[in-house]
Amino acid sequence: MLQLPRKITNDVDLVDPLRRYLRSEAKKGNGGGVWSSIFGGGKESSTEEHEDALAQFNDLRKRATSTSNSTAVVMKNLAKYFEQISYAESKFPVGDSIRVKFLWNNAFSRKKKKRSLNTLSEEKICVLFNMGCVHTELAIEADADALQEKARHFRLAAGVFAATKGFVVEEDVSKMNDLHTETLEMCEAISIASAQTCFYEKAVKAKMSPKTLCKLAMGCKSLFEDAISKAESTKIETKSHWISILSVQRYSFEAAAFYWRAQVEHDEARENGTGYGVEVARLVEALKFLDKAEEVSNMNYKGEDEVMEAVDNLRKKIKEMHETSETDNNSVYMESVPDADALKTIEAKVLVKPIAFDVLNELGSKEHGDDLFRSIVPSVVTEASVEFKSLLEKRVEEMKTAVRESNDMAKATLASMGLPAALEAEDSGQTIPESTRARLSAIRMTSGGGVAGLLNKLGDADKMVQQAEASLGRVRKNLSEEASIDSRYRSKYGSRWTRSRSDAASKQLYGDLKMYVRTLCSTARRICFDEKHVQVRGKDERSENGKRSYTNTSAILHKCVENSE
């Protein structure tokens, strides 16, 4: 069972940079909007409610990174700090608008030099890594007989390291090779191999059959062999040291597997009357594996007293059994001792898997805390709100301009043809001047003129209305999906889901959406009226193929009115 080293960090003042950011954003809200509603128009007194939260956040980091507290206390504080970072990283753009230096050392470096990380996401990765390491510490500190508890902590550690890999993928941690994917995979493999070791020791104490014990020991061997492979692919400074530690474990467990298998073959030989030579061969190979373990230990690793003591005890047992078996075979059974290649492969049995990381399980229901900055709207929401508002205003202005231009052009064209006065004169039996008739005929012959041209331009405005309505629909869909997710998690986690309600946080956005929908409806009504008017006036000038309808505009109009309510 192996303990993994924690990362060490320096104290960091989080209060001052976060306070300055909040005050800066509050001042931006003087003209209204989300921040204004939160901070009261930029008054300094409006940030007082966050002073205590800032102090708690800062204090929580100190306690989570302390080396003086007990291991169990450190684990709880790490989980609490991790939870608050998860809340805060969407609200504070640390590394962008907020400058903070998080100094962390390399856990697998002999040097004490610390590297600077600049974002809350990178800070969270370091905290999560330490949670995995602390789980291995808790496993080692547990009572010697509490093997089930030891195994659980190692499995939890493996789950934490597996989760850390998912966070690292999206972050730039190239300067911290202990956070590389290869290193995290090594830590996961070491943790799960140590968990298997606990089950093996428990089985030994329970005096299970040699057949079961040899399979469990071989399972330990295969897992430590996998950990060695993972360690070889890392770039950590202490690679050779850790490979040596893992190699001692690998050879020791393979020796144990051969020892227990020799006992199985001894019992089978007594039952069948043959097989004593195979028993001797197993014990010979077991001693060779122990020789390799001691050789690795003497070269690159000054083994821990506990580990090397276990190796020595195993050697005594194997040597004693080997001497007896060899004497009996040479004097009584006189069977040939087969080569190692002729021995049957021992089946490996692995009983452990990582326990998936869940910060709520680490905290417990009683320890789960509220979001310290729950009243602050995430920065991504405010940015999206501003972007949406700007885009919508731009689209509305474009539509207004297009409608005005179409109206002006229609009026000018009709006036140039003496319309509608000329039509009224024709209806009353008055004579229309020949020059006017000639101009009307020429316009009819021009594809882009007359009613057809006007309808085409109104059609362009119609399309712009449809595009704007589609944009509003996407915004409405996103708000609806966000509300659905909030409702689902609120139902799932109950009181543990402490985020502000979706309908409250999105109230202003729904208000803006309704305003812009009504503006869009007004524009659609105007287009619909103008198009219908031109169609009626020009009904005698268009062929059947030239007819068009304003069904789309009417549909958009009705939909807009319906959704704005």
Secondary structure, 3 states (H helix, E strand, C coil): CCCCCCCCECCCCCHHHHHHHHHHHHHHHHHCCHHHHHHCCCCHHHHHHHHHHHHHHHHHHHHHCCCCCCHHHHHHHHHHHHHHHHHHCCCCCECCCECCCEEEECCCCCCCCEEEECCHHHHHHHHHHHHHHHHHHHHHHCCCCCHHHHHHHHHHHHHHHHHHHHHHCCCCCCCCHHHCHHHHHHHHHHHHHHHHHHHHHHHHHCCCCHHHHHHHHHHHHHHHHHHHHHHHCCCCCCHHHHHHHHHHHHHHHHHHHHHHHHHHHHHHHHHHCCCHHHHHHHHHHHHHHHHHHHHHHHHHCCCCHHHHHHHHHHHHHHHHHHHHHHHHHHHHHCCCCCCHHHCCCCCCCCCCCCCCCCHHHHHCCCCCCCCCCCCCCCHHHHHHHHHHHHHHHHHHHHHHHHHHHHHHHHHHHHHHCCCCHHHHHHHCCCCCCHHHHHHHHHHHHCCCCHHHHHHHHHHHHHHHHHHHHHHHHHHHHHHHHHHHHHHHHHHHHHHHCCCCCHHHHCHHHHHHHHHHHHHHHHHHHHHHHHHHHHHHHCCCCCCHHHCCCCHHHHHHHHHHHHHHC
